[in-house]
Amino acid sequence: MSASETPVRMDISDVEWRLGHKVGGGELWEPCNKTDIRRWVMAMDYVNPLHWDQRFAAQTKFGDIIAPQSICVALDYGHGNNQACVGRIDGQHMIFGGEEWWWYGTHVRPGDHLSHERIFTGYKLTDTKFAGPTLFQRGDTIHRNQRGDLIAKSCPTVIRYLAKEAEKRGMYASTAGTPHKWTAAELDEIDKIRRDWFLSNREGKSPHFEEVSVGDKLPRRVIGPHSIASFTTEYRAFIFNIWGSFYWQGVEGVPDCWVNQDMGWIDGFSFDEEGAMTDPRLRDGLYLGPSRGHIDDGRASEIGMHRAYGYGATMAAWNTDYLAFWAGHDGMVRHAKTEFRGPAFEGDVTYIEGEVIEKIENSEWGFPVVRIEVRMTNQDGKIVVTAVNEVQLPY
């Protein structure tokens, strides 16, 4: 910045006073069903037959299809970030910075109807190369089923920034480039890695705690190449994105609990909530609203991304599914903390690799867990996601 330029500032006055407040948002009308589960694992390219194959699931200890642990975010509103995206900031846009999850032992099954208790828990204003003044916000959501059973707690980090400043700085303008052109040989290799992974534990066998050693590598997984088709499939698997699937819910005793207020989007990135009562496309993110940059290069450029790109909540789900597949039917992911280092652009592939870095016999959970480090990279070796996780295994 030259001496003559005025420093760019972000007004967060509507954010600060909301710290610690409960948050409203969307709630789904209907319980989760088998089609919701199948749609979700299809979108995540998660081929575990426990979640889509009726005949396979009937022969397991579960007796029927169950949902993967990652589905809680699909049964929430707003890709699970409503509790963090509070307060109006004019001219802003938002991307995900990471997610932290805890699971408490109860699986989601067809017929379960989840509720969500949300609270805004923290924020930090800093300066980034990407957009100058940048606000990191966090919030907690408690997910319970209709019986009151505790399913999970989630805590996403959202990154809010001034869209025009990010567009001006153009950090991704040179690095995003154009989608990679894959050769037939390269695609064959991708297909082989993908197939080897889903055959690595299709039967759902769980490694025992005593059999696992520090340094053990989990089978390599690949997802992609990412495309407009795959991004669209992912978007539609988040149930709230389906027309008429949810209603707005406030919080009793909290007069301004941030239910569906405009966060301060730039022109062309907000919904028409009133018009959508007649034409639901007016709040359909594939046509209008803040998600349109995911599938439209031109719109992506307006918010500093410069190319169609994937969803943060999806990347966190890839991590959970990857671990759960390895842990098998008698294991469970108990804690997952993902940090998003960069977007999954159209045309990229994402390689997922994990390694056992610690065995904890006396864990805070009251039973042994293994700590696993996961890293996701693209075809150029660039890190997209890092994660540290705790997984329960039989012992």
C-alpha positions as CSV (number, residue, x, y, z in Angstrom):
1,M,0.0,0.0,0.0
2,S,1.4,3.4,-1.0
3,A,1.5,6.3,1.4
4,S,-1.4,8.0,-0.5
5,E,-3.8,5.1,-0.2
6,T,-6.4,5.0,2.5
7,P,-6.2,1.8,4.7
8,V,-9.0,-0.6,4.0
9,R,-11.1,-1.2,7.1
10,M,-13.8,-3.7,8.0
11,D,-16.7,-2.6,10.2
12,I,-17.5,-5.5,12.6
13,S,-19.6,-3.5,15.0
14,D,-22.7,-5.7,14.3
15,V,-20.6,-8.8,15.0
16,E,-18.9,-7.9,18.3
17,W,-22.0,-7.6,20.5
18,R,-23.4,-10.9,19.4
19,L,-20.5,-12.9,21.0
20,G,-21.9,-15.7,23.2
21,H,-25.5,-15.3,21.9
22,K,-27.6,-18.2,20.8
23,V,-28.3,-18.3,17.0
24,G,-31.4,-19.2,15.0
25,G,-31.5,-20.6,11.5
26,G,-33.1,-23.2,9.3
27,E,-34.5,-26.6,10.4
28,L,-35.6,-29.4,8.1
29,W,-39.2,-30.3,8.0
30,E,-38.8,-34.0,7.5
31,P,-36.7,-36.7,9.2
32,C,-33.7,-38.2,7.4
33,N,-34.6,-41.0,5.0
34,K,-32.7,-43.6,3.1
35,T,-32.7,-41.5,-0.1
36,D,-31.1,-38.6,1.8
37,I,-28.4,-41.0,3.0
38,R,-27.8,-42.4,-0.4
39,R,-27.8,-39.0,-2.0
40,W,-25.2,-37.8,0.5
41,V,-22.7,-40.7,0.1
42,M,-23.1,-40.5,-3.7
43,A,-22.2,-36.8,-3.6
44,M,-19.2,-37.5,-1.3
45,D,-18.1,-40.4,-3.6
46,Y,-18.2,-42.6,-0.4
47,V,-18.8,-46.1,-1.7
48,N,-19.2,-47.8,1.7
49,P,-22.1,-50.2,1.0
50,L,-23.3,-49.9,4.6
51,H,-24.8,-46.6,3.6
52,W,-26.5,-47.4,0.3
53,D,-26.7,-51.1,-0.4
54,Q,-29.9,-52.5,1.3
55,R,-28.9,-56.2,0.9
56,F,-25.4,-55.6,2.3
57,A,-26.5,-53.6,5.3
58,A,-29.2,-56.1,6.2
59,Q,-26.4,-58.7,6.8
60,T,-24.4,-56.4,9.2
61,K,-24.9,-55.9,12.9
62,F,-26.9,-52.8,12.1
63,G,-29.5,-54.8,10.2
64,D,-30.2,-51.9,7.8
65,I,-28.7,-48.9,6.1
66,I,-27.3,-46.3,8.5
67,A,-26.0,-42.8,7.8
68,P,-22.3,-42.1,7.7
69,Q,-20.9,-39.9,10.5
70,S,-20.4,-37.1,8.1
71,I,-24.1,-36.6,7.4
72,C,-24.9,-34.3,10.3
73,V,-23.8,-31.3,8.2
74,A,-26.1,-32.3,5.4
75,L,-29.0,-32.4,7.9
76,D,-28.2,-28.9,9.2
77,Y,-28.8,-25.6,7.5
78,G,-26.3,-23.4,5.6
79,H,-23.6,-26.1,5.2
80,G,-23.4,-26.1,9.0
81,N,-22.0,-22.6,9.4
82,N,-25.1,-20.6,10.5
83,Q,-23.8,-20.4,14.1
84,A,-20.6,-18.7,13.0
85,C,-21.9,-16.4,10.2
86,V,-23.6,-13.8,12.3
87,G,-23.5,-10.0,12.0
88,R,-23.7,-7.8,9.0
89,I,-20.5,-6.6,7.2
90,D,-21.3,-4.6,4.1
91,G,-19.5,-5.8,1.0
92,Q,-18.4,-9.1,2.5
93,H,-18.1,-12.6,1.2
94,M,-17.4,-15.8,3.1
95,I,-15.4,-19.0,2.7
96,F,-14.7,-21.9,5.1
97,G,-11.5,-22.0,7.1
98,G,-11.9,-25.4,8.8
99,E,-14.2,-27.5,11.0
100,E,-13.9,-29.3,14.3
101,W,-16.2,-32.2,15.1
102,W,-16.9,-34.5,18.1
103,W,-19.1,-37.6,17.9
104,Y,-20.7,-39.2,21.0
105,G,-21.5,-42.8,19.9
106,T,-25.0,-42.6,18.5
107,H,-25.5,-43.3,14.8
108,V,-28.0,-41.4,12.6
109,R,-30.5,-43.8,11.1
110,P,-33.4,-43.5,8.6
111,G,-36.3,-41.9,10.4
112,D,-34.1,-39.7,12.7
113,H,-35.0,-36.0,12.9
114,L,-32.1,-33.9,14.0
115,S,-32.4,-30.6,15.9
116,H,-29.6,-28.0,16.2
117,E,-28.7,-25.8,19.1
118,R,-26.4,-23.0,17.9
119,I,-24.2,-20.4,19.6
120,F,-21.7,-17.9,18.3
121,T,-18.5,-18.5,20.3
122,G,-15.6,-16.4,18.9
123,Y,-14.0,-14.1,16.4
124,K,-10.6,-12.6,15.4
125,L,-9.9,-9.8,13.1
126,T,-6.6,-9.9,11.3
127,D,-4.9,-9.0,8.0
128,T,-4.3,-11.4,5.2
129,K,-2.6,-11.4,1.8
130,F,-5.7,-12.6,0.2
131,A,-8.1,-9.8,1.2
132,G,-6.5,-7.4,3.7
133,P,-8.8,-7.1,6.8
134,T,-10.2,-10.5,7.4
135,L,-12.5,-11.8,10.1
136,F,-12.3,-15.4,11.4
137,Q,-15.5,-16.4,13.2
138,R,-16.4,-19.6,15.1
139,G,-19.6,-21.1,16.5
140,D,-20.8,-24.3,18.1
141,T,-23.8,-26.5,17.1
142,I,-25.1,-29.4,19.2
143,H,-26.8,-32.0,17.0
144,R,-29.5,-34.2,18.7
145,N,-32.0,-36.7,17.4
146,Q,-35.7,-36.7,18.2
147,R,-35.1,-38.7,21.3
148,G,-32.7,-36.1,22.7
149,D,-29.7,-38.4,22.1
150,L,-26.5,-36.4,21.6
151,I,-25.1,-37.2,18.1
152,A,-22.3,-34.7,17.6
153,K,-21.0,-31.2,18.2
154,S,-19.5,-29.1,15.4
155,C,-17.5,-26.0,15.4
156,P,-16.7,-24.5,12.0
157,T,-14.4,-21.5,11.3
158,V,-15.6,-19.1,8.6
159,I,-13.5,-16.5,7.0
160,R,-15.3,-13.3,6.1
161,Y,-13.6,-10.7,3.9
162,L,-14.3,-7.7,1.7
163,A,-15.1,-9.2,-1.8
164,K,-13.9,-6.2,-3.8
165,E,-10.6,-6.1,-1.9
166,A,-10.0,-9.8,-2.6
167,E,-10.9,-9.3,-6.3
168,K,-8.4,-6.3,-6.5
169,R,-5.6,-8.3,-4.9
170,G,-6.2,-11.3,-7.2
171,M,-4.1,-13.8,-5.2
172,Y,-5.6,-16.7,-7.1
173,A,-5.6,-15.0,-10.5
174,S,-2.3,-16.4,-11.5
175,T,-2.3,-19.7,-9.6
176,A,-5.9,-20.8,-10.3
177,G,-5.2,-20.9,-14.0
178,T,-7.4,-23.2,-16.1
179,P,-8.7,-26.7,-15.3
180,H,-6.1,-29.4,-15.8
181,K,-6.5,-31.5,-18.9
182,W,-6.2,-35.1,-17.9
183,T,-4.9,-37.7,-20.3
184,A,-6.5,-41.2,-20.6
185,A,-3.5,-42.7,-18.8
186,E,-3.8,-40.3,-15.9
187,L,-7.5,-41.0,-15.6
188,D,-6.8,-44.7,-15.6
189,E,-4.4,-44.3,-12.7
190,I,-6.9,-42.2,-10.8
191,D,-9.5,-44.8,-11.3
192,K,-7.1,-47.5,-10.0
193,I,-6.3,-45.6,-6.8
194,R,-10.0,-45.0,-6.3
195,R,-10.9,-48.6,-6.8
196,D,-8.1,-49.9,-4.6
197,W,-9.3,-47.7,-1.8
198,F,-12.9,-48.8,-1.8
199,L,-11.9,-52.4,-2.0
200,S,-9.5,-51.9,0.9
201,N,-12.2,-52.4,3.5
202,R,-15.5,-52.8,1.8
203,E,-16.5,-55.5,4.3
204,G,-16.2,-53.1,7.2
205,K,-13.6,-55.0,9.2
206,S,-12.2,-53.0,12.2
207,P,-8.5,-53.2,13.1
208,H,-8.1,-53.8,16.8
209,F,-6.3,-51.2,18.9
210,E,-3.5,-53.5,19.8
211,E,-2.8,-54.4,16.1
212,V,-2.2,-50.8,15.1
213,S,1.2,-49.2,15.4
214,V,2.5,-45.6,15.2
215,G,3.6,-45.0,11.6
216,D,1.0,-47.2,10.0
217,K,-0.3,-45.7,6.8
218,L,-4.0,-45.7,5.8
219,P,-4.8,-46.7,2.2
220,R,-4.6,-43.8,-0.2
221,R,-7.8,-42.3,-1.5
222,V,-8.5,-40.0,-4.5
223,I,-11.5,-37.9,-5.2
224,G,-12.0,-36.2,-8.6
225,P,-11.4,-34.8,-11.1
226,H,-13.7,-32.2,-9.6
227,S,-16.1,-30.7,-12.1
228,I,-19.2,-28.5,-12.3
229,A,-21.1,-31.7,-12.3
230,S,-19.5,-33.0,-9.1
231,F,-19.9,-29.6,-7.4
232,T,-23.6,-29.5,-8.4
233,T,-24.1,-33.1,-7.1
234,E,-22.5,-32.1,-3.8
235,Y,-24.6,-28.9,-3.5
236,R,-27.8,-30.8,-4.0
237,A,-26.9,-33.4,-1.3
238,F,-27.1,-30.7,1.4
239,I,-30.9,-31.2,2.1
240,F,-31.6,-27.6,2.9
241,N,-30.8,-26.7,-0.7
242,I,-33.8,-28.6,-2.0
243,W,-36.9,-26.3,-2.5
244,G,-39.2,-26.1,0.4
245,S,-37.2,-28.5,2.6
246,F,-36.7,-26.2,5.7
247,Y,-38.3,-23.5,7.8
248,W,-36.8,-20.6,9.8
249,Q,-36.5,-21.2,13.5
250,G,-35.7,-18.5,16.1
251,V,-34.5,-18.9,19.7
252,E,-37.0,-18.3,22.5
253,G,-36.1,-15.3,24.6
254,V,-33.4,-14.0,22.1
255,P,-35.0,-11.1,20.1
256,D,-32.3,-10.8,17.5
257,C,-30.9,-14.3,17.2
258,W,-29.7,-14.0,13.6
259,V,-32.1,-16.3,11.8
260,N,-31.8,-15.3,8.1
261,Q,-30.4,-11.8,8.0
262,D,-28.4,-10.5,5.0
263,M,-24.7,-10.8,6.0
264,G,-23.8,-7.9,3.7
265,W,-23.3,-9.7,0.4
266,I,-22.2,-7.8,-2.7
267,D,-24.7,-7.3,-5.5
268,G,-25.7,-10.6,-7.1
269,F,-24.8,-12.8,-4.1
270,S,-27.8,-12.5,-1.9
271,F,-31.1,-14.4,-2.0
272,D,-34.5,-12.9,-2.6
273,E,-36.3,-14.4,0.4
274,E,-39.7,-12.7,-0.3
275,G,-39.7,-13.5,-4.0
276,A,-38.7,-17.1,-3.2
277,M,-42.1,-17.6,-1.6
278,T,-43.5,-17.6,-5.2
279,D,-40.4,-18.7,-7.2
280,P,-38.1,-20.9,-5.1
281,R,-35.3,-20.5,-7.6
282,L,-34.7,-17.0,-6.1
283,R,-33.1,-18.7,-3.1
284,D,-31.5,-21.6,-5.0
285,G,-27.8,-21.2,-4.7
286,L,-27.0,-22.8,-8.0
287,Y,-28.8,-19.9,-9.7
288,L,-28.6,-17.1,-7.2
289,G,-27.0,-16.2,-3.9
290,P,-23.6,-16.6,-2.2
291,S,-22.8,-20.1,-3.5
292,R,-22.9,-19.3,-7.2
293,G,-19.2,-18.7,-7.4
294,H,-18.7,-22.4,-6.8
295,I,-19.9,-23.2,-10.3
296,D,-19.4,-19.9,-12.2
297,D,-15.8,-18.7,-13.0
298,G,-17.1,-15.1,-13.6
299,R,-18.8,-15.0,-10.3
300,A,-15.8,-16.6,-8.6
301,S,-13.6,-13.8,-9.9
302,E,-15.8,-11.2,-8.2
303,I,-15.0,-12.8,-4.8
304,G,-11.3,-13.3,-5.4
305,M,-11.4,-17.1,-6.2
306,H,-11.1,-16.7,-10.0
307,R,-12.3,-20.3,-10.8
308,A,-15.1,-22.6,-9.9
309,Y,-14.2,-24.4,-6.6
310,G,-15.5,-26.9,-4.1
311,Y,-17.2,-26.6,-0.7
312,G,-15.5,-26.5,2.7
313,A,-18.0,-28.7,4.4
314,T,-17.5,-31.3,1.7
315,M,-13.7,-31.4,2.4
316,A,-14.4,-32.0,6.1
317,A,-16.8,-34.8,5.2
318,W,-14.1,-36.4,3.0
319,N,-11.8,-36.6,6.0
320,T,-14.5,-38.1,8.2
321,D,-15.5,-40.7,5.7
322,Y,-11.9,-41.6,5.0
323,L,-11.3,-42.4,8.6
324,A,-14.6,-44.1,9.2
325,F,-14.1,-46.5,6.3
326,W,-10.7,-47.6,7.7
327,A,-12.2,-47.9,11.3
328,G,-14.9,-50.3,10.1
329,H,-18.2,-51.2,11.6
330,D,-16.9,-51.6,15.1
331,G,-14.9,-48.3,15.1
332,M,-15.9,-44.7,15.2
333,V,-14.4,-41.3,14.5
334,R,-14.6,-39.4,17.8
335,H,-12.9,-36.2,17.0
336,A,-11.8,-34.5,13.8
337,K,-10.1,-31.1,13.3
338,T,-9.6,-30.0,9.8
339,E,-7.9,-26.9,8.5
340,F,-8.5,-25.8,5.0
341,R,-5.3,-24.6,3.3
342,G,-6.7,-23.9,-0.2
343,P,-9.7,-24.6,-2.5
344,A,-10.4,-27.7,-4.5
345,F,-10.6,-26.1,-7.9
346,E,-12.5,-27.4,-10.9
347,G,-10.3,-29.9,-12.8
348,D,-8.2,-30.8,-9.7
349,V,-8.1,-34.1,-8.0
350,T,-7.7,-34.5,-4.3
351,Y,-5.4,-37.2,-2.9
352,I,-6.1,-38.2,0.8
353,E,-3.4,-39.9,2.9
354,G,-3.4,-40.7,6.6
355,E,-0.9,-41.9,9.2
356,V,-1.2,-43.1,12.7
357,I,0.9,-40.7,14.8
358,E,-0.1,-41.7,18.4
359,K,-1.8,-44.4,20.4
360,I,-3.6,-43.2,23.5
361,E,-4.7,-45.9,25.9
362,N,-6.1,-43.6,28.6
363,S,-7.9,-41.0,26.5
364,E,-10.3,-38.3,27.6
365,W,-13.1,-40.4,26.1
366,G,-12.6,-43.2,28.7
367,F,-11.3,-45.8,26.2
368,P,-8.3,-46.1,23.9
369,V,-8.1,-44.1,20.6
370,V,-5.5,-43.7,17.9
371,R,-4.5,-40.3,16.7
372,I,-4.3,-40.0,12.9
373,E,-2.9,-37.2,10.8
374,V,-4.6,-36.7,7.4
375,R,-3.3,-34.6,4.6
376,M,-5.1,-33.8,1.3
377,T,-3.1,-32.6,-1.7
378,N,-3.9,-31.8,-5.3
379,Q,-2.2,-33.2,-8.4
380,D,0.6,-30.7,-8.0
381,G,1.3,-31.7,-4.4
382,K,-0.2,-28.5,-3.1
383,I,-1.8,-29.0,0.4
384,V,-5.5,-28.5,0.4
385,V,-6.5,-29.8,3.9
386,T,-4.6,-30.9,7.0
387,A,-6.4,-32.7,9.8
388,V,-5.6,-34.3,13.2
389,N,-8.2,-36.9,14.4
390,E,-9.0,-39.4,17.1
391,V,-10.5,-42.7,16.2
392,Q,-11.9,-45.4,18.5
393,L,-11.1,-49.0,17.6
394,P,-12.2,-52.2,19.3
395,Y,-9.8,-53.5,22.0
